């Protein structure tokens, strides 16, 4: 996989950014940064209702302490209520106001983590950080406690090196319920709009291209889900007495599901946004290996792999309700239900996509079976303008830190709250960065972080802060 796409990565004021001093400052503090990350990994702060909420509070307290230790005085732990009145996850906010008319940058990461899953699949305990072969293993080691520490360490280095000249406003926003679907995010933004107002937002919750090659995430797919039921009988009947002239609901559900893709494996639903991504392509071999595709299984869909992953819709069936095999009896099943999840191309309106799915399902049931459709969650896609001043500084900083040209990449996944940020602050420049790499296995067993790349990510962000502090957000078309 060769990183392509040449970048405009030169910085207008590179001579005043003190790259070496910032790099050394990050290096000098790096063992402390890693120790703090290990400490955070030891706290199983999970925002799902079935887990002990005290651990999530403990996680927020520990993060707040780290923000104070970075020299921020205004630190608070706040939360908004869910619709049912129960409190949402604790967010940690730390602020340092801007001086001399400099812009404000909001640094986002989340301190809550995914549940550990089956602990038998982990080589080392999920909540005890473990270093092996240059990687740090543990739940949250990458997603996204490393994001929390990257922001804090980058800020500390920048504040130390730039000293009195550092007038950039900095707001840390460490969410405490991202892995639970950010249920109170929108309300939280509404209730804290002035507190969180910024000119640039860095969302450190994505991935780099691969170990040793940085990336700026320039597009994310949206996502929708929903359920549909196929019904043919009012109640179950004996398959010997009645079977033959009636196709059972699981069979008809399977036939309906089969219409969702064409024979080449493209999503067959009409009127969905999609485009071919030609700037950059991925290696099919790497993709197959990363996804553990079995030998002989052919990949689905047409167009480049990057298009199929980033700029075209993708639909999966993620659950089916039919009788379990062990409970099966000789009856014609009257109804069966499935849940779909669909990733949307950047630019696709989720509402329109939901209607397109409904329309398809309602018009494609065979044998006149009744289809009932229930729309579920919706999340918007994202794409960024890489010619914006903030994006150009970020691309320069990534290249400078890693010493290789950064990749502008799409991500097939979704970060739905980004559209909430854009709604709240329409003029804001959003940068999606991250500390992960394709082998980080966020959400899975043996989640890990490449420690060297973690350091590169911190240096890059320190350079980004220094760059923004030095040149603000004016558009310097011509690099000096
Ligand atoms: Zn995350």
Boltz pocket constraint, residues with backbone or C-beta under 6 A from the ligand:
constraints:
  - pocket:
      binder: B
      contacts: [[A, 110], [A, 143], [A, 144], [A, 178], [A, 205]]
      max_distance: 6.0
